[in-house]
């Protein structure tokens, strides 16, 4: 099993945002999201965020995903 060291203050901030989920649950959710994003990037797709009206749109900028080559 791999071990990862995460700055406790980073986990504390995430716990405050998501309602005191356990660090293990936060990590599992983060890895699930990253896995999905990587699969989408491998398909040549881009990840965006939009406001509730769909007017303000931002593209996710993450080098680990940008470096993936579509299959």
VENQUIQUI-V629008 format. One record per backbone hydrogen bond with DSSP energy under -0.5 kcal/mol. CO is the residue of the C=O (numbers start at 1). NH is the residue of the N-H. If there is no record, write none. Layout:
CO_NH, CO_NH
This chain:
4_6, 7_10, 7_11, 8_12, 9_13, 10_14, 11_15, 12_16, 13_17, 14_18, 15_19, 15_20, 22_26, 23_27, 24_28, 25_29, 26_30, 27_31, 28_32, 29_33, 30_34, 31_35, 32_36, 33_37, 34_38, 35_39, 36_40, 37_41, 38_42, 39_43, 40_43, 40_45, 41_44, 42_71, 47_60, 49_58, 51_54, 55_57, 56_51, 58_49, 60_62, 62_65, 62_66, 63_67, 65_68
